[in-house]
Amino acid sequence: MKTLKDILYGVSLTELHGDREREISSLAFDSRRVKMGGLFIAIKGLNVDGHDYIETAIDLGAVAILCESLPEKRKKSITYVQVDNSAAAMGIVAANFHDNPSRKLNLVGVTGTNGKTTTATLLFQLFQQLGYKVGLLSTVENKIDHKVLDAQFTTPDSLQLNELLAQMVSQGCTHCFMEVSSHALVQHRTSGLQFAGGIFTNISHDHLDYHETFEAYIKAKKMLFDKLPKEAFALVNADDKRGMVMLQNTKAEKNTYSLKSMADFRAKILHNTLQGLELDVDGISAWFKLIGDFNAYNLLAVYAAGVLLEEEKEEVLTALSQIDGARGRFEQVYNGNNILAIVDYAHTPDALDNVLRTIDKLRTRQEKVITVIGCGGNRDKTKRPEMARIAAEFSNKVILTSDNPRDEDPAVILEEMMKGVPKVAQKNTMIIQDRKEAIRTACNLAEKMDIILVAGKGHETYQEIKGVRNHFDDKEILNEMLNGQ
């Protein structure tokens, strides 16, 4: 068992009152999870202040408190540790408590607006194909080699993160690939972790409900690269105008990848079809199962990371050519009438634009494109009309529907989306609030060779309404409607 002194190593303390040699059995920042002999970490959150629950934590068995503001009345039997930032300190404490598992793995973080899940998942699949035991931390799922764990957040809190990484180490994993969200970086969830590499995919408007300005969002993403050690690699998309910004101030080895300009790792699209991509990657031609320009970028980033992790180029490309990609990312459902349905997580304007442009590039013009799209509640409202405008621009018919309305009225969300539909496209746009009915209508409207895009939820198997997650799976509904499955 660790002592408090052990787990505070590297934490900048303001004050300490009490015994620092006492043993600590567990860590918790939710007072309901405090165990006898544990350390309670009081964090000031958006809605709840953990400092209000210090006494509750002590009553439940906490023997030490880590906080930003010391209580006026302190108990002699309890050790109180004051720090400037509890969330940042919690990451370091969690890493120490679990013997710093990130230092025993090749931990690679992937950040950006779009492509994080696909890039992290492809890296996980690639290194499994290459014979390694690997971990994955993603929006879709967390994995310890072949064991699947549900993922509730893009990046777990620092206590969960270090616990998961410690499990990976104990199971013999040598690498872990994780999505790193802007929220996680700002909230110090990655504090205390040592990354072997960081990857930047791209950036476009998203999460402005949280970050408020685009500049703040960019700074949040950049935090991953600012904290990389000099032994790590920083890999950025040179075709994104913010790519080089990510490399400013980083101590890590700087690397770029590109489809359009000079870069350390380059690729050229030779063939782009609904069956897959043929790319020339650093002078080697290879066929991949993934589709679209955006996946060419994802594949190139994964190839580059594989090489930077000291794998052979040809072996990386051979393994990548056999991989299917991430669930809910341009995932296809066919039926007997040759109707093609595509499920995609596209929930930002840029992602939706990428998916619809890909479909537009690959279609024959003899078929209709029918898009079913919604926007989540309690999220960035500015993107709602823009999402509808993009859907209308590239589709013959658009059905606006409910996504995860959360605490908002779905009718209001749809009204805000409709404002983005140009007048000329309004006759081909309908509002069907019930998502299942919207997908059913799209399937009924589709004829032979038509393409249906159901966007926004991708891998998600629920619909969140008023705090309740009800089972809902876009792919499952499409299979039921198109194939009677």
N, C-alpha and C positions, 0 to 999 in steps of 0.2 A: 504493500500500500504506500502511496506517495505522501510525503509531508507537504504542508502548505508552503514551506520554503522552497521545496522542489518545484512545485507547479507555478510558483510566482517568478521563476527564473526568466529574465528578459522583460518583465513587466515594469514599467516606470511607475513607482509608488509615490503618492502625495503624503499619506500618513499610514501608520500601522499601529493598532492598539491590540495587545494580547499576544498569545503564544503562536509563533510562526513555525514551531517544530511539531505541531499537532498533526496527526494523520487525517487525511481526507478520503472518505469512502466513495464519493460521487460528486458530480457537478449538476447544477440546475439553474436555469434562469426563469422558470415557471414555478412558482411556489408550490403548486399542486404536485410537482414531481420531486420535491425535496425528500431525501432519504436520511435516515439516522446517520450522523457523522459526516454529513455532506457540506459542500460549499454552495451558498446561494449567491448568484450574481444578479444584482439589481440593475436593470437596464431601463432607460427612459425611452419607451416606444412611442409610436404615433398616437396610439389610443390608450395605452396603459403604461403607468410608471411603476416599475418593479420596486422602487423605494417604498411604495405604499404597502408592500407585502413583506417587509423585512421581519416584522414581529411574527407574522403567520409562519414564515419559513423557519424561524427559531423554534416556534411551538411544535413544528413538525420534525424537528431533529437536527436542523442546520447548526454546525459548530463554528462556522466562519461565514462572514459576509463580505463580499466585494462590491463596492458601491462608489458613486461619484459624490454623494452628499452623506456625511456621517450622521446617524441619528443623534438627536439631542441627548437622549437617555440611552446609555450603553450598558450591557450586562458584562460583568467581569469574567464570566465563564465563556464568553464568545470572543473570537478574534475578528476585528473589523479592519478591512483593507480599503483605503481610499485611493482612487485613480482618477485621471482626467476623463477617460472614456471607457466605460465598462464594456461596451460591445467589442472594441479593439482589444482590450485586455482579455476578454473571454476567449478569443481565438488563440492567443498565446498560451493561456492556462490550459485550454482543451488539448492543444498540441503537446504540451509538456506532460499532461496527465496520461496521454496515450503513447508516450515515448516518441513523439515527433514522427508519426508514420509517413508523412509526405517526404521526409528525407530518405526514406528507405524504398521509395518508388520513383519511377520516371513519371512525374505528375505534369500533365500538359493541360493548360486552360484554353478554352475557345470562347472568344467574345465577339460581339457584333450584333446587328439588328436581326439579320436573317442568315440562315445557314449553320447556326451553332449546333443544332441537334444532328443534322445530317453529317457535318464534319466530325463531331465527336463520335457518333455511331460508326461512321466509316473507319475511323482510326481504331476503334475498339475491334471491329470485325477484321480489319487488316492485320492487326497484331495477333489476333487469335489464329488467323490463317497462317501466319508466320511461325506459329508454334508456341507463343507466349501465353502465360496466364495473365489475364487483363481485367481491370475494373472500369466501369462506366458510370458516370454521374450525369444524367440528362433530364430534360423535361419529360420525356416519354417514360423512362425507367432507369433505375439504378441496377447495376449488375456487378456481382463478384464472380468473375469467370462465367460459368453457365447458370449460376443462381440469380433469379430475377427478383428484384425488390421494387415495390411501387414507389413512384416519385411524386411527391405532393408539390414540390417547388422546383424551379429550374436549378437553383443552388440551395442545398439544405443549410440550416444554421450551423455555426462553427462546432457546436457540440456533436451534432449528428455527423457532420463532415469528418471529423477526426475519428469518430467511432467507426464509420464506414471504411475509412482509409486503414485503420488499425486491423479491421477484419480482413481487408484485402491483403495486407502484409502477412497476417497469420495464415491465410490460405495460399500463400506462395505467389501472389501477383507481383509482377515486375514493373508493370505500367498501369497508369490510370489516366483516362481522358475525361475531362469534365467541362460542361458548359459553365461559363461564369457570367452571370447576369449583371447588368448595371446596378440593380437594386442590391445585389449581394456585395458588390464592391463598396458602394456608399455605406452600407450597413456593417461593413468590416467582417463579413462572414468568412472571408478568405484570410483574415489576419492570422499570422502564425504559420501559414502554409509555405512550403518551399517548392516553387515550380521549376521544372526542368525546361519548360517552354511555354510561350504564349502565342496564340494565333488570333489575328483580327480578320474577320470576313468582309464586313462592310458596315456602313451606318446610314440610316435614314430615320425620318421622324417616327418616334414611338415613345411610349411611356412619359409623354410630356405632362400627364396628369400627376406624375410623381416628381420628375426632375424640373418641371416648369419651363425651362428653356432648353433649346437644342444645344447650346454651348455647355450647359451643365451636364447634359446627357453625354456629350463627347468627352468631357473631363472625367466622367464616371468610368467610361470604357478604358480611358487612358491609364487609369490607376493600376490596372493589371500589369502594364508594361513598365510603369514607373518603378514598380517594386520587384521586378525580376532581378535575380542575382547575375553577376557577370558570367557565370558558368552556363547560364540558360541561353536559349535562342528566342528571339522575337521574330515572328513571321507575319507579314502584313500584305494585304491586297493592294498592290501598287496602282490598280485601275480605279480604286476608290480615292477620291481627292482628300479624304481624311486619313488615308493609310499612313502616309509619311509623318503625320502629326503624332501618331501612336508611338513612333520611334524616337521622338524628341525626349531627351532626358533618360532614356533607358540605358542601363549598364550592360544589358544582354547583347549577344551577338546579333547584329541586324541583318534580316533577310527579307526579300520581297518575292511575290509571285504575280504573274500577269498573263492575260490573254491578248492584250492590246499594245503593251509598251515594253521597253527594256526592263528586265528584272533578273534576279538570281535564278528563278525557276519559271520557265515559260511553257505555254501550251498553245496549240492552234486547233480549232475545230475543223475536222476534215469532213465528217458526215454527222448530221443531227436529225434523227428520225424518232418516231413514236416507239421504236423498238430499242433505241439506245444511241450512244455517242461513239464516234471514232475520233480520237484525239492524237495529235502528234505532241508528245510530251518530251521535251528536251531531246528532240531528234529521234524518238522511238514511237512508232505507231502502235496504238492499242485500242481495243474495243471495250466499251463499258455498258453495263445494263441501265445505268441512270440516263435521264432525259433532260435536255435543255441547257441553255447557256449557263444558267445559274449553277447547275450541277457540274458543269465543266470547271467552274471556279472551285467548287467544293472538292472535286476530285484532285485538282492541281494542288490545293492547300494540303490535302491528306498525303499526296505523293511527296511534297516538299518536306512535310513534317517527318515522314518515314525516313527520308534520306538524312535529315538533320539528326534523327535518332540512330543514325549509323547503320541503316539497313541498305542492302544492295538495290540499286535502281530497278533492274530487271525483275527481281523477286517481288518488289513492291508493286510494280505494274501488273505482273502476272496475277498476284493475289487480288488486287483491286478489280481486275476484270471479271472476277467470279462473284463479286459482292452485289447484293440487291439494294441496299440503302436502308433508310429509316422508315419505320411505320408512319403512315399518315402524311408522307411527303411525296407528292405526285404518284400516289398509289392508285393503281388502275383496276377497274371492275368491268369486265366484258359481259355481254349477253348474246344469246343466239341470233339476234337480229343485227349483230355487229354494231350495237350502240356501245360507245365507250364512255364510261363514267370515271372521273378522276376525283379522288379525295385528297385535299391538300390543306395544310395548317395555315396557309397564307392568311394572316390576320393584321397585316400592315399594308399600307398603300404600295410600298415598294415590292413586297413579296407577291401581292396580288397582280401587280403589273408584270412581274417576271413570269409568273405562271401563265397568265393570259397571253402575253407576247410569245411565249414558247408554243402554246397551242396554236396561236395565229400563224406562226412561222411554219408549223408542220401540217396544217390543215390543207385540204384540196380546194376549198371554197364551194364545194358541192353540198357540204353538210352545215347544219346549224350548230352554233355554240350556245348552250343554255347554262347560265351561271346562277347558282344559288348561294347567296352571301348574306351575312349578318355582321353585327359588331357587338362586342361585349359591353356589358354595363359596368359602371364604376371604373371606367378606363378613359383614356384620352379621347375626348369628344371631337377634337378638331379633325380626326381622320375619318369620321363617319361619312360626310358628304363626298370626300375624296375617294373612298372605297367604292361608293355607289357610282361615281363618275367613271372610274376606271372599268368597272364591270360593264357599264353601258357602252363604253367606247369599243370594247373588244368582243361583245356578245350580241347574238341575234335576239336573245330574250334574257331578261334578268328577273329573278325572283328574290326580292328582299325579304329576309325572314329573321327570326330570333336566333341569337347565338347563345351566350351565357348572360342573360339579362342581369343576373345577380340581384342587387337591391333596386334597380331601376325599372320603370315601366317600359316594357318592350315596345309598346306603341309609340312612345316618345322617341326612342332610339331610331325606329324605322322612319318616323317623320323627319328626323334630322338627316338620315341617310338620303331620303328622297329629294332633299334640297340640292343634292349634288348631281342629280340626273338631268342632263340637258333636255329642253322641251321636246326636241326632235326625237328623243329616245323614250319619252314617257309612255307612249302608246305600246311599247314593247317591254315595259317594266310593270311588274305587279307586286303587291305586298301580300304575303301570306304569313301571318305571325307564327302559326304552328309549324315548327321546323319539319316534322315528319310529313305533314300535309304539303309543305313546299317541295320536299324531295319527291313525294308521290306525283305532284303536278308536273315537275320537270321530267320525270320518267314517262308520264302519259303524253307529254308534248313531243318527246323525242321519237324520231323516225330512224330508219335504217341509216347507219354511218354517222349519225349525229354524235356530238360530244357534250357530255354534261360535266360541269365542274361544280363540286360542292366544296366550298372553301370556308376556312375560318377555324375549324375545330380539329381537323386532321386525326391525330392519334387518340384524342380525348374520347372517353367512353361514358361521359356524363353530360348533363346540362344543368348548370347551377342557377336555381331560381329561389330568391328570398332565403339564401343561406343553406338550401337543401340541394344536394347533388342527386339528380334523378338519372337512372341509366339511360344513355343515349349514345349510339355509335353510328356515325354517318355511313361507314362502309357496310355495316350490318343492315341498315335500312335500305341502302342501294341494292344489296344482294337480294333482299326480300322483295323489293319492287320489280327488279329486272329479271331475277332468276328464280323467284319463288322459294328461296332458301331461308 
